[in-house]
Amino acid sequence: MSQGFQPNPTIEYLFLDLNSYFASVEQQVDPRLMGKPVAVLPSMTDSTCAIAASYEAKAYGIKTGTKIYEAKRMCPELICVPARHDVYVDYHHRIFDEVERHIHVSKVCSIDEAACLLARQDRTPAAATELANQIKRGIAENVGPAIKCSIGIAPNAFLAKIASDMQKPDGLTILHPGRLKDPLCRLSLTDLTGISKNMERRLNYGGIYTIEDLWNVAPKHARRIWGGVGGERFWYKLHGYNVPDVETQKSVVGHSRMLDPKLRPPEEAHRVLRHLTHKAATRLRRY
């Protein structure tokens, strides 16, 4: 399995993660929301869930998925705003146009995440740090000061994404080749991209309870626990190897929405269904 893979001797990737993206855009668009606890909702009803929360709201324990009636109990001053996906897409393009001024975006991973391959002259900690700070300044000055990002820098894109989660908001973390184990082993298994609660249970069944346990197993043992080559690939990426992505093909395109009570009669629900079908078809044509 390791044939063709090499442990990377240098930092090679920069991963950018926009912090509380939808809520931050709302704060940028409406300065009255700056510094306030904000939740972004798919529909303006207390029976729905937050799809984003500002860091001021997160300080009260509110996060993505929190029911709004519960969120308001946790924070009576919570400001709820309806989601505006067209605005978030517009800001996405503005933000990543700014990032392109500093480094090429190799892969857009989602509306608020991207991986960037570092140019050779930027593959030292000092140069990469300066580049990351330039990106942060550029976003603040040319897009808006409410838009913050955490940046991770590491030998591969997988580790750079993990690094971007290690200091939020507005963080900058470098995982250095040859010094990966100690900072990674301070994390929990579910802090690693790709390990869900279900996967954690499978790892526990295989005798893996910590990242150090996973780090120390043989790659073939990781393959057995995963039930396939994915476990071996995961092990090599965790250890800083360059492992090429496996091309995947999207098989499902869909949109969903929780209906608030006034939209649940059949005629109203049908209007929502037509709108969601149109959005899904638009995405399908784009793909």
N, C-alpha and C positions, 0 to 999 in steps of 0.2 A: 504493500500500500504506500510506503514512503518513497517508492521510486519516483523521481521527478519532483518531489517536494523537498524543500530546503528550509531549515530554520533561518529566519531572516536576521542578518547581523546588524541591521540598522532599523531605525524607525522609518516607516514607509507610507503610512496612511494617516490622514487627518479625517476625523468624523465629527460632523457638526449636528447638534441636536438643539432645535429651537425650544426654549423653555416655556411651558404652559402656553403653547402657541396661539390657540384660538382666543384665550382670555387676554393674552398680551396684545394681540391685534386690536381687540375691543378697547383696551386701555389706550392704545396709540391713537385710534380713531376718535375716541371721546376722552379728552384729557380729564374730565370730571371723574373718570373711573380710576385714574392713577392713584396707586397706594391704597385702593379699596378692595375688600373681598368681593370677587366677581365669579359668578358661575355662568357658563354658557349652556343653554338648553336647546334641545331639538324642537320643543314646543313649550309654550308658556303655561305650564300647568304644574302643580305641586306633585302630581303623580308620576312625573317623568324623572329621569336621572340626569345628572350633570355630565356633559360630554367633555367639559374642560373646566378647570378652576384656576384662578390666579394664585400666586404664591401667598398672598394675604389670606385667601380662603383656605388654602392648604394648611396654614398655621392653625386653623380650627379643626383640622382633621377631615376636611372636605376634599374629595378627590373624584376622578372620573368614575362614574358608576354610582355615586352617592345619590340616594333618593332626595328630591328637593325638599319634601316635607321634613326629612331628617336633617338636611343641610341647614334649613332655616331654624331648626331647634338648636343646632350646634352653633350657629352664628346668626342671631336675629338681624344684624346689619347687612346680611348678604344681599348683594345686588344681582338680580337675575336678568340676563339679556338673551334674546333669541339668536340662534346660530345663523350666520350669514356666509355661506360657503363661497359665494362669488367673491366676497371681500377677502376671504382667507386665501383663495387661489390667486387673486391679484397681488396680495402681499407676498405670497410664495414666489411669484415670478420676480418681483422687485428685489426680494432678499437674495435670491440665487443669481440674479444678474449682478448684484453687488459682489457676491462671493466670487463670481467669475472674473472680476477685476483683479483678484488677488491670487486665485488658484483655480484650475479647471475642475469642475464638478464631474467626477468620474461616473458616479451613479446616484441618482435621486432615489432614495429608499422609501420615502413617503412625503407627504406635504410638508413635514417639519424636520426631515432628516436627510443627510447626504454624506456620501463617502468621497474623499478626494485623494488621489495618488499624489504624494509629494514629489516635486521635482528634485533632482539629485542634489542641487545646491541647498535645499531646505531640509535635508535629512540629518541634521544635527540638532540636538535639543535647543541650542540657542537660536538657530535660524527658524526652527519650527515654532518656537515660542513667540518670536517676533511676528511671524506670519499669522499665527492665531490671534494675536493682539491687534494686528492690522485689520483682520476680518471683523473683529468685534467693534473696533472704532468705526470702520466703514459702515457697518449696519446701523450703528447708533447715529452717525452723522448724516447718512444718505437715505436711510429708510425711516428710522425713528428710535428715540431713546428707550421706549417701552419694550422694544424687541430685544430680548436677551437670548444668548445661546451658551450652551456648554460644549466644549470642544475636547475630544479625546485624540491622543496621538500615540501610535503604537506600531509594532512591526507588521501587522496585517489589519484588514478592515474589521474583522471580527473583534479583535482586542481593542481597536480604536473605538468601536461602538460601546464596548463595556466601559472603557475609560471615560467616555463622555457622560456616563451615568454616575460616575463616582464622586462628582462634585457639582451640585446644583443648588441654586441657579447661578448662571454666569461663571461657570467653572472652567478650568483648564487643567487636564491631567495627562501626564506622559507616562506610558508604560515602557520601560527601557529594556531592550534585548539583553538577555543574560541576568536580568533582575525582575523577572515576571512573577515568580512564585510567591514571594512574600506579600505584595499588594493584592494579588488575586486571592490568596488564601484567607484574607481578611473579609471576603465577601461570603454570602450564602449561595448555595447551589442555584436558587431561583433568580439570583442576580445575573446569571449568565444567560445571554441571549439564546433562546431555544430550549431552555429547561423550564417547563411548566410544572405545576403542582403534580400533575399525573406523571410526568417524566421523573420528578423528584422521588415519587413513591417507587417507581421502577428501579431507580438508582439505589434507593435504600434497600430494596429487596435483594439487589446484587451486592450489598455490603458497602455502598458508597454513601456516606453521610455528610461529607464536607468536600470542599474543592481540593483540599490537600489529598483526601482519599482518591479523588478522581485524577489528580495530577500524578499520583504515584502508581496507578495501575498500568499494565501494559496496554498498548493500543489495541491489540487483539481482544483483550478482555473488555475494553470499551465497546468493541464491535459486538461481542456476545450480549452485553447488557442492552444495547440499543436494538439488537435483533437485526443488524445490517451494517453496511459499510458507513452509514451516517455517523455511528459512534466512533469509528476510527478517524474519520475526517474531523469530527469535533475535537478529539484528543490532540490531533496535530495542530489545529488552529489555536487551541488553548495554549500550546507550547510555543507559539510564535512562528509556525511554519507557514509558507506560502502555499495555500491549498486553493486551486482554481474553483470558482463557483460552478455548480452543476446547473445547466440551463433547464429551466422549468417552463411549462406552458400553462397559462391560466385556463381553467376549465369551468369556472363559475363567475358570472358577473351579476351582481345584484345590489339593490338598495333596500333599506328597511327604515321604518319609522314607528315609534310608539304613538298610538293615536290617543289624543286627549279626549275626554268624554264627548265634547260637542262634535267631534269628527267621527264618532262610532256608528251613527245611523248609516244604513247601506248606501244612500245616495252620496253622503259626504265622504264615506270611506272609498267609494268608487272614484271620486275626484282625486283623492290622494293616491290611489292605486295607479291611475293614469299618469299622474305627475312622476311617480317613482319609476314607472315603466319607461317613460320618456328619458329620464336621467340614465337608467341602465342601458337603454338602446344607444344613447349618445356615447357612453363609455365603450360599449361594444364596437361601435363604428370606429372610434378612435383607436382601439386595440387592433 
